[in-house]
Amino acid sequence: QVQLVESGGGLVQPGGSLRLSCAASGFTLNYYTIGWFRQAPGKEREGVSCIVSSDGSTYYDDSVKGRFSISRDNAKNTVYLQMNGLKPEDTAVYYCAAEHVVGSYDLGIYCSTRARRSNGYWGQGTQVTVSS
């Protein structure tokens, strides 16, 4: 069965940290571009960070740059999002998505627009709540 499963969400105080995991099964992430996306209540889903699994290239939205870090463990077929310095505005449901992308592309443009497309594989989401 092909699926992505997110985990690691929860309730954390402002300034705290969480590490989200995105585990793939039924396919290998090595040849995919994987992203983390989030959707807050009443807002559109937006791109947070993306990684090209084959070469490790990364992109971060300005809102999380310097606080979040994306990484992958190809042996575990898992992508992580380390979130430090969490703020209340980071509260959202976080999704991971994987897509096999061919050809050259701008990772920043890809990550910014991927949230609006449902193709490829998407996880079910994990809730992150930042509150005191």
C-alpha positions in Angstrom: 0.0 0.0 0.0 1.4 3.4 -1.0 1.1 6.0 1.7 2.8 8.8 3.6 2.3 8.9 7.3 3.1 12.0 9.4 3.7 11.9 13.1 5.2 14.1 15.8 2.7 16.9 16.1 1.3 18.1 19.4 0.8 21.0 21.8 3.9 23.0 22.6 4.6 26.4 24.3 5.9 29.3 22.3 9.6 29.0 21.9 9.4 25.2 22.0 10.4 22.5 19.5 8.9 19.6 17.7 10.2 17.2 15.1 7.7 16.0 12.5 8.3 12.7 10.7 7.0 11.7 7.3 7.4 8.0 6.7 6.8 6.6 3.2 5.7 3.0 2.4 5.0 1.3 -0.9 7.5 3.5 -2.7 11.0 4.9 -2.3 11.5 8.6 -1.5 15.0 8.6 -3.2 13.6 9.9 -6.5 11.0 12.3 -5.2 10.7 15.9 -4.2 9.1 16.0 -0.7 7.6 19.0 1.0 6.0 20.0 4.2 2.9 22.1 3.9 0.5 23.5 6.5 -3.0 24.8 6.7 -4.3 27.0 9.5 -8.0 27.4 10.2 -9.6 29.7 7.6 -6.4 29.9 5.5 -5.2 28.2 2.4 -2.6 25.5 2.6 0.9 26.9 2.1 4.4 25.6 1.5 6.7 25.5 4.5 9.8 23.6 3.3 10.8 21.2 0.5 13.7 18.9 -0.2 15.0 17.1 -3.3 15.6 13.7 -1.9 18.3 12.7 -4.5 20.6 15.6 -3.9 19.5 17.2 -0.6 18.6 20.6 -2.0 16.3 22.5 0.3 13.9 25.4 0.3 12.3 27.3 3.2 9.5 29.8 3.3 10.7 33.1 4.7 8.3 32.6 7.7 10.3 29.6 8.9 13.8 30.3 7.7 16.3 30.0 10.5 13.9 28.1 12.7 12.9 25.0 10.8 15.1 22.4 9.2 14.2 19.7 6.7 16.1 16.5 6.3 15.8 13.1 4.9 17.0 9.6 5.9 16.8 7.6 2.7 17.6 4.4 4.6 14.5 4.8 6.7 12.5 6.2 3.8 11.6 9.2 6.0 11.7 12.9 5.8 11.8 15.1 9.0 10.9 18.7 9.8 12.7 20.0 12.9 10.8 23.0 14.2 12.5 25.2 16.7 11.5 28.6 18.1 7.8 27.8 17.5 5.4 30.7 17.4 1.6 30.8 17.8 1.3 31.6 14.1 2.9 28.2 13.3 -0.3 26.5 14.6 -1.7 24.5 11.8 -2.2 21.0 10.4 1.1 20.0 8.8 1.1 17.7 5.8 3.9 16.1 3.9 3.6 15.4 0.2 5.9 13.6 -2.4 6.0 14.0 -6.1 8.3 12.5 -8.7 9.4 15.6 -10.6 11.3 15.3 -13.9 13.4 18.0 -15.6 14.8 21.2 -14.2 12.8 23.4 -11.9 13.1 26.1 -9.3 12.6 24.5 -5.9 11.3 27.7 -4.4 8.6 28.1 -7.0 7.8 24.4 -6.8 7.4 24.5 -3.1 5.3 27.7 -3.2 2.8 26.3 -5.7 2.8 22.6 -4.7 0.3 23.2 -1.9 -2.4 24.0 -4.5 -2.0 20.7 -6.3 -3.3 17.3 -5.1 -1.3 15.1 -7.4 1.4 12.8 -6.1 1.2 11.4 -2.6 -0.1 13.3 0.4 -0.2 12.3 4.1 -3.2 12.6 6.4 -1.7 15.5 8.4 -0.6 16.1 12.0 -1.8 18.9 14.2 0.7 21.3 15.6 -0.6 23.8 18.2 1.6 26.4 19.7 0.0 28.0 22.8 0.8 28.9 26.3 
